[in-house]
Amino acid sequence: FNWTNVTGQIQMIVNADCIEHLKTIEDNHFDSVVTDPPYHLTSIAKRFTNSTEAKYGKDGSFQRLSKGFVGHEWDGGDIAFTTDLWKEVYRTIKPGAVLLAFAATRNYHRMATAIEDSGFEIFDMINWIYGSGFPKRKNLLKPAHEPIVMARKGVNKPLNLDECRVGDFEQDTSKNRRNTQEEQIFKGGWKGDKGGEVVKGRWPANVIHDGLEEDWSKYFYCSKASKKEKDDTNHPTVKPIDLMRYLVKLVTPKDGLVLDPFAGTGTTGEACILEGRNYYLIEKTKEYITDIEKRINKYDRLGI
């Protein structure tokens, strides 16, 4: 365990199996969860357990693929598809807390089902759309987005929507005030009185993108992590800090405690520092703990 304090913020970095460690945490402890679990894109062991040809084929494809994405064994399992994980996450977050979890397009449904079967209410999905990337095979579409499940524990608490408005232009919200369902039957859809307020920026949407065209300016913009941002880590799926800052801010109250059970190189922790939130990072792979500490410690040096 590694406790650190930066200007009063609570910071925790744990090198452990996330399920086993979460069992040691009391109920209703965390204010939100922002995490990027393994996508399990090459988890084929269960599918071909009884196939000798697949397991010991000439090209050794079974052995190669079962090691995980670009050879990383942590991606070869199925932890994000199990209720063993999400039941512990559900138990340790506060009522009304929101979970944001990244997934791959081809198996998002497996993670979402496990989350729902663990007690969560899935109430939306964010699409992070990007223009970079390339097709993996000639018979596949080019990957251009990653889904993010939005789920909550029971109580329907408000998100920090005004903090996450998009753009810097002003608009009068009196033009967007609908009548109640009963009033719409007799009076129509829109309220006749003003009663609105002038706000800055558009209401946040469930799309995040990296396009620059005018039509896309309605949505929050974030490109993939650059080489500079990834630094010298060998982690293959580092998320951009601007994206993680936006997500942390969206679902976490001021001074709230964010859980990330798959911390990777610690982008969630850095986002929390920059957005004035506390963090609790769990990472099983020991080599990434060094990456996390390097990422976090730079703010001690800067006095942030």
Residue pairs with C-beta under 8 A, 6 or more apart in sequence:
1 12
1 13
1 14
2 12
2 13
2 14
2 293
3 11
3 12
4 11
4 13
4 296
4 300
5 11
6 273
6 299
6 300
6 304
7 304
9 272
9 273
9 276
9 277
9 278
9 279
10 257
10 278
10 279
10 280
11 269
11 272
11 273
11 278
11 279
11 296
12 279
12 280
12 281
13 263
13 266
13 269
13 281
13 283
13 289
13 292
13 293
13 296
14 21
14 280
14 281
14 282
14 283
15 283
15 284
15 286
15 289
16 282
16 284
17 284
18 79
18 85
18 88
18 261
18 262
18 282
18 284
19 79
19 84
19 85
19 88
21 282
22 88
22 89
22 91
22 92
22 261
22 282
23 88
25 92
26 92
27 91
27 92
28 92
28 93
28 94
28 95
29 92
29 93
29 94
29 257
30 92
30 93
30 94
30 97
30 257
30 258
30 259
30 280
31 93
31 94
31 97
31 252
31 253
31 256
31 257
31 258
32 93
32 97
32 98
32 99
32 100
32 248
32 251
32 252
32 256
32 257
32 258
32 259
33 89
33 93
33 97
33 98
33 99
33 100
33 101
33 258
33 259
33 260
33 261
34 100
34 244
34 247
34 248
34 251
34 252
34 258
34 259
34 260
34 268
34 271
35 99
35 100
35 101
35 102
35 259
35 260
35 261
35 262
35 268
36 101
36 102
36 237
36 239
36 260
36 262
36 264
36 267
36 268
37 79
37 80
37 101
37 102
37 103
37 111
37 261
37 262
38 68
38 69
38 74
38 75
38 77
38 79
38 80
38 262
39 69
39 75
39 80
39 102
39 103
39 104
39 107
39 237
40 75
40 76
40 77
40 78
40 80
40 81
40 104
40 107
41 69
41 75
41 104
41 106
41 107
42 65
42 66
42 67
42 68
42 69
42 75
42 76
43 66
43 68
43 75
43 76
43 77
43 78
44 54
44 62
44 65
44 66
45 62
45 66
45 76
46 78
48 54
48 55
48 62
49 55
51 62
54 61
54 62
55 62
55 63
56 62
65 76
66 76
67 73
67 76
68 74
68 75
68 76
68 77
69 75
69 76
69 236
69 237
70 236
72 236
74 284
74 285
79 85
80 101
80 103
80 110
80 111
80 114
81 107
81 110
81 111
81 113
81 114
82 114
83 114
83 117
83 118
85 114
85 118
85 261
86 114
86 115
86 117
86 118
86 119
86 120
87 118
87 119
89 99
89 118
89 259
89 261
90 118
90 119
90 120
90 153
92 259
93 99
93 153
93 259
94 153
95 153
95 154
95 155
96 152
96 153
96 154
96 155
96 156
96 157
97 152
97 153
97 157
97 251
98 150
98 151
98 152
98 157
98 159
98 251
99 115
99 120
99 149
99 150
99 151
99 152
99 153
100 126
100 148
100 149
100 150
100 247
100 250
100 251
101 111
101 115
101 148
101 149
101 151
102 128
102 146
102 147
102 148
102 239
103 111
103 112
103 146
103 147
103 148
103 149
104 146
105 143
105 145
105 146
105 147
108 147
108 149
111 149
112 122
112 149
115 122
115 149
115 151
116 122
116 151
119 153
120 151
120 152
120 153
121 151
121 152
121 153
121 154
122 149
122 150
122 151
123 150
123 151
123 152
123 156
124 150
124 206
125 147
125 148
125 149
125 150
125 206
126 147
126 148
126 150
126 206
126 207
126 208
126 247
127 145
127 146
127 147
127 148
127 206
127 207
127 208
128 145
128 146
128 147
128 148
128 208
128 209
128 222
128 243
129 144
129 145
129 207
129 208
129 209
129 210
129 211
130 144
130 145
130 146
130 209
130 210
130 223
130 224
131 144
131 210
131 211
131 223
132 210
132 223
132 224
133 142
133 143
133 144
133 224
134 142
135 141
135 142
135 143
136 143
148 247
150 206
159 204
159 250
159 251
160 249
160 250
160 251
160 252
160 253
161 203
161 204
161 250
162 199
163 249
163 250
164 204
164 220
164 246
164 249
164 250
165 199
165 200
165 201
165 202
165 203
165 204
166 201
166 202
166 203
166 204
166 205
166 217
166 218
166 219
166 220
167 201
167 202
167 217
167 218
168 200
168 201
169 200
169 201
170 198
170 199
170 200
171 198
171 199
171 202
172 196
172 197
172 198
173 196
173 197
173 198
173 199
174 191
174 193
174 194
174 195
174 196
174 197
175 190
175 196
176 196
177 190
177 191
177 195
177 196
178 184
178 189
178 190
178 191
179 187
179 188
179 189
179 190
179 191
202 218
204 220
204 250
205 218
205 219
205 220
207 219
208 219
208 220
208 221
208 222
208 243
208 246
209 216
209 219
209 220
209 221
209 222
210 221
210 222
210 223
210 224
211 221
212 221
220 246
222 240
222 242
222 243
222 246
223 240
224 240
225 238
225 239
225 240
225 241
226 240
229 238
229 240
229 241
230 238
230 265
231 291
231 294
231 295
233 265
233 288
233 291
234 287
235 264
235 265
235 288
235 291
237 264
238 264
238 265
238 267
239 264
239 267
240 267
241 267
241 270
241 271
241 274
244 267
244 268
244 270
244 271
245 271
245 274
245 275
247 271
248 258
248 268
248 271
248 272
248 275
248 277
249 275
249 277
252 258
252 272
252 275
252 277
254 276
254 277
255 276
255 277
255 278
256 277
256 278
257 277
257 278
257 279
257 280
258 268
258 272
258 277
258 278
258 279
258 280
259 279
259 280
259 282
260 268
260 269
260 279
260 280
260 281
260 282
261 282
262 282
262 283
263 269
263 281
263 282
263 283
263 288
263 292
264 283
264 288
264 291
264 292
265 288
265 291
265 292
265 295
266 281
266 283
266 288
266 291
266 292
266 293
266 295
266 296
267 295
268 279
268 281
269 279
269 281
269 292
269 295
269 296
270 295
270 296
270 299
271 277
272 278
272 279
273 279
273 296
273 299
273 304
274 304
281 292
283 289
283 292
